[in-house]
Amino acid sequence: MTAPTRVPVTTRSSAELIRAEEPVLAHNYHPLPVVVARAEGTWVEDVEGRRYLDMLAGYSALNFGHRHPALIEAAHRQLDRLTLTSRAFHNDKLAEFAERLAELTGLDMVLPMNTGAEAVESGIKVARKWAYEVKGVPDGEATIVVAAENFHGRTTTIVSFSTDETARQGFGPFTPGFRIVPYNDLAALEAAVDETTAAVLIEPIQGEAGVVIPDEGYLTGVRELSRRKGCLFIADEIQSGLGRTGRTLAVEHESVVPDVLLLGKALGGGIVPVSAVVARRDVLGVLRPGEHGSTFGGNPLAAAVGTAVVELLETGEFQRRATELGVVLRDGLAALVGKGVAGFRARGLWAGVDIDPAIGTGREIGERLMREGVLVKDTHGSTIRLAPPLTITAEELGSALGTLEKVLGR
Ligand SMILES: Cc1ncc(COP(=O)(O)O)c(C=O)c1O
């Protein structure tokens, strides 16, 4: 069989495309200077045909790799039949998506949305409504307790309870009703939760903060405290969930089931934005027609891809790979401590690596890795995050770690 002729995707070079963006694209990102034109599995290719190992996986939106065949097939099949109805009508894909997602997560009901931030916003609305209607909090007085160094998205309400001044500066006035306590501190949480508290909202592992893993017992403690004090436990698993840590959900490491689960990123298989609030019936049941919605939320294309994602997770293969290869990642990083790595935190195929500041900033290391064909992204100055597709092989992972060792040694 002859290989298909490769049609160039653009006539402009990477440098020309980067220059072309400058006057016409908002400058809200500082990307690495690589222009991706194609991708397959763990690998991406730039405009000039240079190949890179993707060790970021779209901030965990690409847990199954680029263009996973089962997901692409599900999307193609759906594209040929029905793409959008709006929720004004039913569509024939949504029931199965909700049934299987609820089953996978051990919860009852699904509120489909699109982006992660929308799922967080929706979770906040649901928790407040639950507080007024079920818990009996006086109208307008509901509070939500969150953790310092959180990252839950970029909307006005969400940045209202961020502790990152860059995310907040210039965007006020902010939404009231949030209390911030230190992460991984059950005593502080205990003191902050009172009769007005609708929910405790936390990331089971703080991704953007640098893959910060709480002490063993913290998630169990949050679960116990929320139950005892009569508020909801909302787990934002938008980055930590769907196989990344070696379990379907990061809360499973402590066998904890939250009242409300927020999912996004990998739920869309790297193809379409799909997010969801998944909760018990007595919680999500507070929503009635007209009180919340989204034109695209639960569209048939999203539901078809989301169902195919759930099917992949049902096999357990990706969770198993994350666990097994997580050992390779952890061992590889442990060997670099003192050789340019100041410290690291890892769970499954997810690691925050603190670079010795004497060697370079996270950004500089990211640029050096890029020149050697490995893509990562820095977070918080001197930390880089490793989150490859869960389809990565042991050889590819070993090669990425070898490249890290090489660039740290310069
Ligand atoms: C834990 C968490 N919540 C929410 C979000 C926001 O998701 P999105 O960028 O899709 O709005 C992110 C994105 O990084 C995240 O990591």
The ligand as a Tripos MOL2 file, in Angstrom:
@<TRIPOS>MOLECULE
LIG
   16    16     1     0     0
SMALL
NO_CHARGES

@<TRIPOS>ATOM
      1 C1         -8.9830   21.3650   38.9930 C.3       1 LIG1
      2 C2         -9.4550   22.2190   37.8490 C.ar      1 LIG1
      3 N1        -10.7000   22.7360   37.8840 N.ar      1 LIG1
      4 C3        -11.1700   23.4840   36.8790 C.ar      1 LIG1
      5 C4        -10.3960   23.7840   35.7810 C.ar      1 LIG1
      6 C5        -10.9550   24.6610   34.6810 C.3       1 LIG1
      7 O1        -11.1820   23.9440   33.5300 O.3       1 LIG1
      8 P1        -11.3960   24.7140   32.1230 P.3       1 LIG1
      9 O2        -10.0730   25.2850   31.7310 O.co2     1 LIG1
     10 O3        -11.8750   23.6470   31.1850 O.co2     1 LIG1
     11 O4        -12.4250   25.7740   32.3610 O.co2     1 LIG1
     12 C6         -9.0980   23.2820   35.7120 C.ar      1 LIG1
     13 C7         -8.2280   23.6000   34.5540 C.2       1 LIG1
     14 O5         -7.0200   23.4920   34.5890 O.2       1 LIG1
     15 C8         -8.6120   22.4770   36.7720 C.ar      1 LIG1
     16 O6         -7.3710   21.9860   36.7610 O.3       1 LIG1
@<TRIPOS>BOND
     1     1     2 1
     2     2     3 ar
     3     2    15 ar
     4     3     4 ar
     5     4     5 ar
     6     5     6 1
     7     5    12 ar
     8     6     7 1
     9     7     8 1
    10     8     9 2
    11     8    10 1
    12     8    11 1
    13    12    13 1
    14    12    15 ar
    15    13    14 2
    16    15    16 1
@<TRIPOS>SUBSTRUCTURE
     1 LIG1         1 GROUP 0 **** ****
